[in-house]
């Protein structure tokens, strides 16, 4: 299983729920769209089911668009960092000029 959740109580008694989903081959990520209602983004893995949509009943506001862009920007940064770290761990491909550059 790649999903966990924690419930924490702050010193002021407020509850905070933290969920972790580690993306694996068993993770389902999809976006459902509708002609006249806000889209729904879901991430499902085992017992974890995360649903992202706007708070309205179908109507979309400028704030919804702004938050959607923030989500897309964060996801783009996440992927870029994964790509950077993955490339760092791969050996460089030897090209035809690699011997000349080493000299």
HELIX and SHEET records of a PDB file:
HELIX    1   1 UNK A   62  UNK A   89  1                                  28    
HELIX    2   2 UNK A   98  UNK A  102  1                                   5    
SHEET    1   A 2 UNK A   3  UNK A   9  0                                        
SHEET    2   A 2 UNK A  15  UNK A  21 -1                                        
SHEET    1   B 3 UNK A  28  UNK A  34  0                                        
SHEET    2   B 3 UNK A  37  UNK A  45 -1                                        
SHEET    3   B 3 UNK A  48  UNK A  52 -1                                        
END                                                                             
